[in-house]
Amino acid sequence: SLKVLVGVNFDSSEKLPLLMIHKSAKSSCFKSVKSLPVQYEANKKAWITSSLFKNWVVTLDKKLYRSNSTVIGL
């Protein structure tokens, strides 16, 4: 099972980095891939947990802060 979290702003002018969640930390389907253009996380049930979501938002907020933007609510 694979889950992907997608985020954009209201008018879709800014697309956020994808968060991909899979059951295994090193999936065999990605063994020949050197890097992914997404943030990849592993979870036994491929669910997005509150800690995975929080880490994604905090990482995003740090990136936006450097460009003088922020995530609402933080």
C-alpha positions in Angstrom: 0.0 0.0 0.0 1.2 3.5 -0.9 -0.1 6.8 0.3 0.8 10.2 -1.1 0.0 13.5 0.6 -0.5 16.4 -1.8 -0.7 20.1 -0.8 -1.3 23.3 -2.7 -2.3 26.8 -1.8 -5.8 28.1 -2.6 -5.2 29.1 -6.2 -2.7 26.2 -6.9 0.1 28.7 -7.7 2.4 27.0 -5.2 2.6 23.2 -4.9 4.1 21.7 -1.8 6.6 18.9 -1.8 4.8 15.5 -1.8 4.9 13.2 1.2 4.9 9.5 0.2 4.3 6.9 2.8 4.9 3.2 2.1 4.9 0.1 4.3 8.7 -0.6 4.0 11.6 1.7 4.5 13.4 0.2 1.5 10.8 -0.9 -0.9 12.0 -3.3 -3.7 10.2 -1.3 -6.3 12.6 1.6 -5.7 15.8 -0.4 -5.5 17.2 1.0 -8.7 16.2 4.6 -7.9 18.9 6.7 -6.4 16.7 9.6 -5.2 13.0 10.4 -5.1 11.6 13.9 -5.8 9.4 13.5 -2.7 9.8 13.1 1.1 9.6 9.4 1.7 8.5 7.9 5.0 7.8 4.3 6.1 5.0 3.1 8.4 3.8 -0.6 8.9 0.3 0.2 7.7 1.3 3.0 5.3 -0.9 5.4 7.3 -0.1 9.0 7.9 0.3 9.4 11.6 0.2 12.7 13.5 3.9 12.6 14.0 4.6 12.1 10.2 2.2 14.9 9.3 3.7 17.2 12.0 7.3 16.5 10.7 6.2 17.2 7.1 4.5 20.5 8.1 7.5 21.6 10.3 10.0 20.8 7.5 7.8 22.8 5.1 7.5 25.7 7.5 11.3 25.9 7.9 11.6 26.0 4.1 9.0 28.7 3.7 10.4 30.7 6.6 13.6 31.1 4.7 11.6 32.5 1.8 9.7 34.9 4.1 6.5 32.8 4.1 4.9 30.6 6.7 2.4 27.8 7.1 -0.9 29.0 8.6 -1.4 27.9 12.2 2.2 27.5 13.3 
